[in-house]
Amino acid sequence: MQEQSEAVDVPENFQRQIMVLVLWAGEEWCTIEELARKVGDPITALDAMSALADAGLLHRQGHYVFPTRAAVHLHDLFGAAW
């Protein structure tokens, strides 16, 4: 029963920060470097982006990241309050 996602190993607050930033960016894609700088810890930010991509919430395209349709839909269901 040890087979858990790597997402558990990355602090959730970093994953939340990344998701909020990419969702609030709207149609604009964020760069990996920009997100790492805004979060303040580049290594943990990269780990958080990898965990979010593995969970199906974030797409990576070259130097850019953007939320998946599933992530945007969930955000829309709960409203922009979070």
N, C-alpha and C positions, 0 to 999 in steps of 0.2 A: 504494500500500500504506500510505498515511498514515491511512486510515480506521480509527482505533482509538477505543475508548470514552473518554469523559471520565474514567472511573474511573482511568485511567493518570495523569492530571494531578493527582489528589488523593492526598496521601500515604496509603499503605496503612495506616499505623498509626492514622490517624483513622478510616478506614473500619472497621478491626477494633474499635476502641474503641466506635464507635456500635453495631456488630452485637452485641458482647458485652453492652452495656447493655440493648439491646432484647430480646435473648434471655433474659437473666437476669431481666428484669422479668416474665416469664411471661405471664399473662393480662392484666396491666395494660398500658395503652398509655402510652408516654412522650410528654411534650410536646417540641416542637422546642426551646423555650427551655431546658427542663431538660437536654436532651442537650448543647446548645451550651454551657451553663454547666459541666457536668461535664467536657466535653472541654477547655475552657479557651480555645478560639479559635473564637469564633462564626462567623466567615466561613468558615474551613476546615471547621468542623462542618457548616455548611449545604451546602457543596460536596460533602462526603463523603456526606451524606444524599441529595443529588441523584444522585450517582454510583451509590449503592446502589439507589435507586429505579429508575434507568435500567437497572441490571443485573438488575432483577427480584427483589431481595432485601429491599426495604423498601417498605411502603405508606405513603402520606401521606393523612391524612383531617383536613382543617382544621388545627388546631394540634397534632395528634397523629401519631405514627408508630408502626408496629408491623411485625414481621417477616412476610414472606410465608410461605405454607405450605411453599414450596420451601426457604426458609432454615431454617425450623424442622425440616423433615425432614432436611436435611443435618446440622444440629446434632445431631439425635437419632442419625443414623448414626455420627457420629464420637464421640459421647458428650459429656458436659458438661465434659470435661477442658480444652477450649479456651475 
